[in-house]
Amino acid sequence: MEKNNAEVIEHDLERAIFMSIYGSRKQRLLRLLGIAMIAAKHGLRGLLYVWPLALLIIIELPGNWVWLKIILLVLAGAAWLRFVFGSVRDDNQRFLQNRILKLNKLHRIL
């Protein structure tokens, strides 16, 4: 574990200093940038998993199969959202939560 993790700080003074830095505007913006990077990474990766379902939506099926296309669209969207939200939550906990961030170290998220 890193030293700047809030969970390993034992002294009240160190914890108060950490929390003042952690709550600063710069740190909030860096966390927001990190979450946006994680969401973009997993959003694009999630598209790789659901593109077969998306292709089935484009294919012209004989007869009136509109309901099947709607079901496929809903399944593709649900699978994509499940993948993205779960991955963003996990990476947020692993890389951003309870850590002091530096702009030049955000590349480790990708």
Secondary structure in CASP SS format (residue, H / E / C, confidence):
PFRMAT SS
TARGET T0000
AUTHOR 0000-0000-0000
METHOD secondary structure of the structure
MODEL  1
M C 1.00
E C 1.00
K C 1.00
N C 1.00
N C 1.00
A H 1.00
E H 1.00
V H 1.00
I C 1.00
E C 1.00
H C 1.00
D H 1.00
L H 1.00
E H 1.00
R H 1.00
A H 1.00
I H 1.00
F H 1.00
M H 1.00
S H 1.00
I H 1.00
Y H 1.00
G C 1.00
S C 1.00
R H 1.00
K H 1.00
Q H 1.00
R H 1.00
L H 1.00
L H 1.00
R H 1.00
L H 1.00
L H 1.00
G H 1.00
I H 1.00
A H 1.00
M H 1.00
I H 1.00
A H 1.00
A H 1.00
K H 1.00
H H 1.00
G H 1.00
L H 1.00
R H 1.00
G H 1.00
L H 1.00
L H 1.00
Y H 1.00
V H 1.00
W H 1.00
P H 1.00
L H 1.00
A H 1.00
L H 1.00
L H 1.00
I H 1.00
I H 1.00
I C 1.00
E C 1.00
L C 1.00
P C 1.00
G C 1.00
N C 1.00
W C 1.00
V H 1.00
W H 1.00
L H 1.00
K H 1.00
I H 1.00
I H 1.00
L H 1.00
L H 1.00
V H 1.00
L H 1.00
A H 1.00
G H 1.00
A H 1.00
A H 1.00
W H 1.00
L H 1.00
R H 1.00
F H 1.00
V H 1.00
F H 1.00
G H 1.00
S H 1.00
V H 1.00
R H 1.00
D H 1.00
D H 1.00
N H 1.00
Q H 1.00
R H 1.00
F H 1.00
L H 1.00
Q C 1.00
N C 1.00
R C 1.00
I C 1.00
L C 1.00
K C 1.00
L H 1.00
N H 1.00
K H 1.00
L H 1.00
H H 1.00
R H 1.00
I H 1.00
L C 1.00
END
